[in-house]
Every structure is written in structure tokens, then in C-alpha cells.
């Protein structure tokens, strides 16, 4: 399952990498695509993550 979110707080490539690494460390998430230039993040996961 894939979810796309608007992202406005990431302003540099280093931040992109840190956010991606952090999200990928969460169980059941297996892909993250992030773009500071286009202001989005797409997260692909096996199941919905409880918050």
C-alpha cells in the first residue's frame, strides 16, 4: 500500500536523506520516495502503521 503526503519542512538534501532513513527504520515500511523540490513524500508499506 502506498501513501503520498505533502512535505514542506525539508529544505536540503541532507534533510531528505535523514527523513528517508528515519522512516525506513519503521517496521513494515519498505520504500520511501522524497522530494524537497516537489514537496512530497511517498511511503510504501506492507500494512497500515499504528500511531
JOFEN-V705046 format. One line per field, one symbol per residue. psi: psi as a letter, one per 30 degrees, with the letter a starting at -180 (. if undefined). Layout:
psi=???
This chain:
psi=kkkkkkkffkfleeeeeeeeeeeffkkgkfkkkkjfefhlkkkklelkkk.
